[in-house]
Amino acid sequence: MPMNIEKVFADTPGKKSCIHLNNCGSSLMPQSVLQSQIDHLELEAAIGGYEAANKRHDAIEAVYDSVARLINCHRDEVAVVENATVGWAMAFYAIPFQAGDRILTVEAEYASNYVAYLQIAKEKNVSVEVIPSDENGVVSLETLEDMIDERVRVISVTHVPTNSGLVNPVEEIGKIARKHNILYVVDACQSAGQMPLDVEKIQCDVLSATARKFLRGPRGVGFVYVRSSVIEQLHPPMIDLLSATWVSENEYVLRSDARRFENWENNYAAKLGMGACIDYALEIGLDNIQARINELADYLRNSLRKIKGVKLHTLNPNQCGIVTFSIAGVESADAVQTILQQGVNVSTSSPASTLLDATKNNLPVLVRSSVHYYNDHQEIDKFINIVRNIANS
């Protein structure tokens, strides 16, 4: 069923106040997502936080079903957490690393993940090794296959890097990981909500995502998927009375499902907001969303290419909704401030966020823009005119 774009526009109150091209940072929420949180906060104010959670128990539990539908898994394989970093870290730090293990990752890996690899490398005496990419940013699957041996403990990959529109081939990597029975971790923060995700096709064991980016949900909530067949292998680095049961003076028992990676205290309004944003995306259809994002992003990239002095950071031909670039003779931070002053939301991308990729490609601080399906050509044209004026000034 095609997308009802007029309804989408009407459902997005933020379109009245700004042109929002910072969706890879945090998207504009639909009214229904906002209202779900307001309703719960009002209920908490009226009857108390514990009582509100009890009253909305079924709706809160339904959030796990929504995540399961989004990524094609079982609800018992889902943990709802404070943010994607917490979810990713709870699973990653649960991996039983031993001296001599190897971690394989990609060149455009996100800084928060990579520093965790380095920490584990120092603490456990493991190595961190990068799968090479070609001049277009395409991961060498042949080289990855050659890198595999019995010491590879985990392959960990960011699906869509923060600093470009690159889409890493997570399904192809997953085939290699499954073939060799290697634990496979996917950071889907920038892909969840802008393209279909299927953990059975990806064949990952762990997948983390946030609500605030392309899912159009609130800040401060996310989820992590952990495949049921590996849950018992992973002991969370932190546990409490939700993730474990205290059974005797010297013993506790971990939960058997993915909620062993949660803790007891929750922001229930945000949790319900995440459920609402996922349901909204599923109703529109992830294929429809991806098609419109790709069309708008291609329009933006093609328009930017026509501006003298603008240099796009687009290597891999397989691009998505994130479009990063620099303007000759202009600091990106200054350009972003000028753009913001004219009512368009964009941000910067620092080389420190993807240090290996930035160093290899000699990247400066970039202007980072990102479209969503609720954007339109008129908004992009205004943005292009602002960039053109900056480049020509």
C-alpha positions as CSV (number, residue, x, y, z in Angstrom):
1,M,0.0,0.0,0.0
2,P,1.5,3.4,-1.0
3,M,2.4,6.0,1.6
4,N,-0.2,8.7,2.3
5,I,2.3,11.5,2.3
6,E,-0.3,14.2,3.1
7,K,-1.3,12.3,6.3
8,V,2.4,11.9,7.2
9,F,2.9,15.7,6.9
10,A,-0.2,16.3,9.0
11,D,1.0,13.8,11.6
12,T,4.3,15.7,12.0
13,P,3.8,18.9,14.0
14,G,7.5,19.8,13.8
15,K,7.2,20.5,10.1
16,K,5.4,23.8,10.9
17,S,8.4,25.2,12.8
18,C,11.5,24.0,11.0
19,I,13.0,22.0,8.1
20,H,14.5,19.0,9.9
21,L,17.4,17.4,8.1
22,N,19.0,16.0,11.2
23,N,17.2,12.7,11.3
24,C,20.3,10.6,11.8
25,G,20.7,12.6,15.0
26,S,17.1,12.6,16.2
27,S,14.0,12.7,14.1
28,L,10.7,14.7,14.5
29,M,8.1,12.6,16.3
30,P,4.7,11.9,14.9
31,Q,1.8,13.4,17.0
32,S,0.7,9.9,18.1
33,V,4.2,9.1,19.5
34,L,4.3,12.4,21.4
35,Q,0.7,11.8,22.7
36,S,1.5,8.3,23.9
37,Q,4.2,9.7,26.2
38,I,2.1,12.7,27.4
39,D,-0.8,10.4,28.2
40,H,1.4,8.2,30.4
41,L,3.1,11.1,32.1
42,E,-0.3,12.6,32.9
43,L,-1.4,9.2,34.3
44,E,1.7,9.0,36.5
45,A,1.0,12.5,37.8
46,A,-2.6,11.6,38.5
47,I,-2.2,8.2,40.2
48,G,1.6,7.6,40.8
49,G,4.4,6.0,38.8
50,Y,4.0,2.4,40.0
51,E,0.3,2.5,39.7
52,A,0.5,3.9,36.1
53,A,2.9,1.1,35.1
54,N,0.5,-1.5,36.5
55,K,-2.5,0.1,34.8
56,R,-0.7,0.2,31.4
57,H,0.9,-3.3,31.9
58,D,-0.5,-4.8,28.7
59,A,0.5,-1.8,26.5
60,I,4.0,-1.8,28.0
61,E,4.3,-5.5,27.3
62,A,3.1,-4.9,23.7
63,V,6.3,-2.9,23.1
64,Y,8.2,-6.2,22.9
65,D,5.9,-7.5,20.3
66,S,6.3,-4.3,18.3
67,V,10.1,-4.7,18.3
68,A,9.8,-8.4,17.4
69,R,7.7,-7.5,14.4
70,L,10.1,-4.8,13.3
71,I,13.2,-7.1,13.2
72,N,11.5,-10.5,12.8
73,C,12.4,-12.1,16.1
74,H,10.7,-13.5,19.2
75,R,9.6,-11.1,21.9
76,D,11.8,-13.1,24.4
77,E,14.8,-12.1,22.4
78,V,14.2,-8.4,23.0
79,A,15.5,-6.1,25.8
80,V,14.3,-2.5,26.1
81,V,17.0,-0.3,27.5
82,E,17.9,3.3,28.2
83,N,19.6,3.7,24.9
84,A,21.3,1.8,22.1
85,T,24.7,2.2,23.6
86,V,23.6,0.6,26.9
87,G,22.0,-2.3,25.0
88,W,25.0,-2.8,22.7
89,A,27.4,-2.6,25.7
90,M,25.3,-5.0,27.9
91,A,25.6,-7.6,25.2
92,F,29.1,-6.9,24.1
93,Y,30.6,-6.9,27.6
94,A,28.8,-10.1,28.3
95,I,30.8,-12.0,25.7
96,P,33.3,-14.4,27.5
97,F,36.5,-13.1,25.9
98,Q,39.7,-15.0,26.6
99,A,43.4,-14.1,26.0
100,G,44.2,-14.6,22.3
101,D,40.7,-13.9,21.0
102,R,40.3,-11.7,18.0
103,I,37.6,-9.1,17.3
104,L,37.0,-8.3,13.6
105,T,35.3,-5.0,12.7
106,V,35.0,-2.5,9.8
107,E,36.8,0.6,8.8
108,A,33.8,2.9,9.3
109,E,33.1,1.6,12.8
110,Y,31.6,4.0,15.3
111,A,33.8,5.4,18.0
112,S,31.7,4.3,21.0
113,N,32.0,0.7,19.8
114,Y,35.6,0.8,18.9
115,V,36.8,2.2,22.2
116,A,34.9,-0.7,23.8
117,Y,36.9,-3.1,21.7
118,L,40.1,-1.4,22.8
119,Q,39.1,-1.6,26.4
120,I,38.4,-5.3,26.1
121,A,41.7,-5.7,24.2
122,K,43.6,-4.2,27.1
123,E,41.7,-6.0,29.9
124,K,41.5,-9.5,28.2
125,N,44.6,-9.5,26.0
126,V,42.6,-9.8,22.8
127,S,43.3,-8.2,19.4
128,V,41.1,-5.8,17.4
129,E,41.5,-6.2,13.6
130,V,39.9,-4.2,10.8
131,I,38.4,-5.8,7.7
132,P,39.8,-3.8,4.7
133,S,37.6,-1.9,2.4
134,D,38.2,-0.9,-1.2
135,E,38.5,2.7,-2.5
136,N,34.7,2.9,-2.6
137,G,34.3,1.9,1.1
138,V,33.0,-1.6,0.2
139,V,34.1,-4.2,2.7
140,S,36.2,-7.0,1.2
141,L,34.2,-10.1,1.9
142,E,37.0,-12.3,0.4
143,T,39.5,-10.8,2.8
144,L,37.1,-11.3,5.7
145,E,36.9,-15.0,4.8
146,D,40.7,-15.2,4.7
147,M,40.9,-13.6,8.2
148,I,38.8,-16.2,9.9
149,D,40.4,-18.7,12.2
150,E,39.5,-20.5,15.4
151,R,40.6,-17.5,17.5
152,V,38.0,-15.1,16.0
153,R,35.5,-14.6,18.9
154,V,33.2,-12.0,17.4
155,I,32.6,-10.0,14.2
156,S,31.1,-6.6,15.1
157,V,29.8,-4.2,12.5
158,T,28.0,-0.9,12.3
159,H,25.4,-1.3,9.6
160,V,25.2,2.4,8.6
161,P,28.1,4.6,9.8
162,T,27.5,7.9,11.4
163,N,29.6,9.9,8.9
164,S,28.3,8.9,5.5
165,G,25.4,7.2,3.6
166,L,27.4,4.0,3.4
167,V,25.4,0.8,4.0
168,N,27.6,-2.1,5.0
169,P,26.7,-5.5,3.6
170,V,25.5,-7.0,6.9
171,E,23.7,-10.0,5.3
172,E,26.8,-11.1,3.4
173,I,28.9,-10.7,6.5
174,G,26.3,-12.7,8.4
175,K,26.6,-15.6,6.0
176,I,30.3,-15.8,6.7
177,A,29.8,-15.5,10.5
178,R,27.2,-18.2,10.5
179,K,29.3,-20.5,8.3
180,H,32.1,-20.4,10.8
181,N,29.9,-20.3,13.9
182,I,31.2,-16.9,15.0
183,L,29.3,-14.5,17.3
184,Y,28.0,-11.7,15.1
185,V,27.1,-8.2,16.5
186,V,25.3,-5.5,14.5
187,D,24.9,-1.9,15.5
188,A,21.7,-0.8,13.7
189,C,21.3,2.6,15.2
190,Q,21.2,4.4,11.8
191,S,19.4,1.7,9.9
192,A,16.4,0.9,12.1
193,G,13.5,2.9,10.8
194,Q,14.9,3.8,7.4
195,M,15.2,0.3,5.9
196,P,13.8,-3.1,6.6
197,L,15.7,-5.2,9.2
198,D,15.4,-8.9,9.5
199,V,17.7,-10.7,12.0
200,E,17.1,-14.0,10.3
201,K,18.4,-12.6,7.0
202,I,21.2,-10.8,8.7
203,Q,21.9,-13.9,10.8
204,C,23.2,-11.8,13.6
205,D,23.3,-12.8,17.2
206,V,23.0,-9.3,18.7
207,L,21.4,-6.2,17.1
208,S,21.0,-2.9,18.9
209,A,19.1,0.2,17.9
210,T,17.7,3.5,19.3
211,A,14.2,5.0,19.1
212,R,15.3,8.6,18.5
213,K,16.8,8.4,15.0
214,F,15.0,7.1,12.0
215,L,12.3,5.4,14.1
216,R,11.1,8.8,15.0
217,G,10.8,8.0,18.7
218,P,11.8,9.7,22.0
219,R,15.3,10.1,23.3
220,G,16.5,7.9,26.1
221,V,15.2,4.5,25.0
222,G,16.3,1.8,22.7
223,F,16.4,-2.0,22.4
224,V,18.9,-4.8,21.9
225,Y,18.1,-8.2,20.3
226,V,19.9,-11.2,21.5
227,R,19.4,-14.5,19.7
228,S,17.9,-17.1,22.0
229,S,20.5,-19.7,21.2
230,V,23.3,-17.5,22.6
231,I,21.6,-15.9,25.6
232,E,22.8,-18.5,28.0
233,Q,26.4,-17.9,26.9
234,L,26.2,-14.2,27.8
235,H,26.4,-13.0,31.4
236,P,25.5,-9.3,31.6
237,P,28.2,-7.1,33.1
238,M,25.6,-5.6,35.5
239,I,22.6,-7.3,37.0
240,D,19.8,-6.4,39.4
241,L,16.6,-7.9,40.7
242,L,14.9,-7.8,37.3
243,S,17.7,-9.5,35.4
244,A,18.4,-12.0,38.1
245,T,16.6,-13.7,41.0
246,W,18.4,-14.0,44.4
247,V,17.7,-17.6,45.5
248,S,20.0,-18.1,48.5
249,E,22.6,-16.3,50.5
250,N,25.3,-17.2,47.9
251,E,23.4,-17.8,44.7
252,Y,21.4,-16.0,42.0
253,V,19.8,-17.2,38.8
254,L,19.8,-15.1,35.6
255,R,16.6,-14.7,33.6
256,S,16.5,-17.1,30.6
257,D,15.3,-14.4,28.2
258,A,16.8,-11.2,26.8
259,R,15.5,-9.2,29.7
260,R,18.6,-10.4,31.6
261,F,20.1,-7.3,29.8
262,E,17.6,-4.9,31.3
263,N,17.4,-3.4,34.8
264,W,14.4,-2.8,36.9
265,E,13.9,1.0,36.6
266,N,12.4,2.2,33.3
267,N,11.2,5.4,31.7
268,Y,7.8,3.9,30.9
269,A,6.6,7.0,28.9
270,A,9.6,6.7,26.6
271,K,9.1,2.9,26.4
272,L,5.5,3.4,25.2
273,G,6.7,6.1,22.9
274,M,9.1,3.7,21.3
275,G,6.3,1.1,20.8
276,A,4.2,3.8,19.2
277,C,6.9,4.9,16.8
278,I,7.6,1.4,15.7
279,D,3.9,0.7,15.2
280,Y,3.7,3.9,13.1
281,A,6.7,2.8,10.9
282,L,5.3,-0.6,10.5
283,E,1.9,0.8,9.4
284,I,3.6,2.9,6.7
285,G,5.8,0.0,5.7
286,L,9.6,-0.1,5.8
287,D,9.9,-0.7,2.1
288,N,7.8,2.4,1.4
289,I,10.0,4.4,3.9
290,Q,13.2,3.2,2.4
291,A,12.1,4.0,-1.2
292,R,11.1,7.6,-0.3
293,I,14.2,8.2,1.8
294,N,16.4,7.0,-1.1
295,E,14.6,9.1,-3.6
296,L,15.0,12.3,-1.5
297,A,18.6,11.5,-0.6
298,D,19.5,11.0,-4.3
299,Y,17.8,14.3,-5.1
300,L,19.8,16.0,-2.4
301,R,23.1,14.5,-3.4
302,N,22.6,15.3,-7.1
303,S,21.7,18.9,-6.2
304,L,24.8,19.3,-4.0
305,R,27.0,18.0,-6.8
306,K,26.0,20.9,-8.9
307,I,27.3,23.5,-6.4
308,K,30.9,24.6,-7.0
309,G,33.1,24.1,-3.9
310,V,30.9,21.4,-2.4
311,K,32.6,18.1,-1.9
312,L,30.4,15.1,-1.0
313,H,31.6,12.3,1.2
314,T,30.0,9.4,-0.7
315,L,32.2,6.5,-1.6
316,N,30.1,3.4,-1.7
317,P,27.4,3.4,-4.4
318,N,25.0,1.7,-2.0
319,Q,23.8,4.9,-0.2
320,C,21.0,5.7,2.2
321,G,19.5,8.8,3.8
322,I,22.6,10.3,5.3
323,V,24.4,12.9,3.1
324,T,27.7,14.4,4.3
325,F,29.8,17.0,2.6
326,S,32.3,19.9,3.1
327,I,32.3,23.4,1.5
328,A,35.7,24.7,0.2
329,G,37.1,27.5,2.4
330,V,34.3,27.2,5.0
331,E,34.6,25.5,8.4
332,S,31.7,23.0,8.6
333,A,30.8,24.2,12.1
334,D,30.4,27.7,10.8
335,A,28.3,26.5,7.9
336,V,26.0,24.6,10.2
337,Q,25.4,27.7,12.3
338,T,24.5,29.7,9.2
339,I,22.2,26.9,8.1
340,L,20.5,26.7,11.5
341,Q,19.9,30.4,11.6
342,Q,17.9,30.1,8.5
343,G,15.6,27.4,9.9
344,V,17.2,24.2,8.7
345,N,18.4,21.6,11.2
346,V,21.7,19.8,10.2
347,S,24.7,18.9,12.3
348,T,28.4,18.2,12.0
349,S,30.3,14.9,11.8
350,S,33.7,14.9,13.5
351,P,36.6,12.7,12.3
352,A,36.8,11.4,15.9
353,S,33.5,9.6,15.5
354,T,34.8,7.3,12.8
355,L,38.6,7.7,13.2
356,L,39.8,4.9,10.9
357,D,37.6,5.9,8.0
358,A,38.3,9.6,8.5
359,T,42.0,9.1,8.6
360,K,42.1,6.8,5.6
361,N,40.1,9.3,3.5
362,N,41.6,12.5,5.0
363,L,38.2,13.7,6.1
364,P,37.7,17.1,7.8
365,V,34.7,17.9,10.0
366,L,31.7,17.4,7.7
367,V,28.3,19.0,7.4
368,R,25.9,16.1,8.1
369,S,22.4,16.2,6.6
370,S,19.9,13.4,6.6
371,V,16.5,13.1,5.0
372,H,13.4,11.3,6.2
373,Y,10.2,10.4,4.4
374,Y,8.4,13.4,6.0
375,N,10.7,15.7,4.2
376,D,9.9,17.0,0.7
377,H,11.6,18.5,-2.4
378,Q,10.7,22.1,-1.4
379,E,12.5,21.7,1.9
380,I,15.6,20.3,0.2
381,D,15.5,23.1,-2.4
382,K,15.6,25.7,0.4
383,F,18.6,23.9,2.0
384,I,20.4,23.7,-1.3
385,N,19.9,27.4,-1.8
386,I,21.4,28.1,1.6
387,V,24.4,25.9,0.9
388,R,24.9,27.5,-2.5
389,N,24.9,31.0,-1.0
390,I,27.5,29.9,1.6
391,A,29.7,28.3,-1.1
392,N,29.5,31.5,-3.2
393,S,30.1,34.0,-0.4
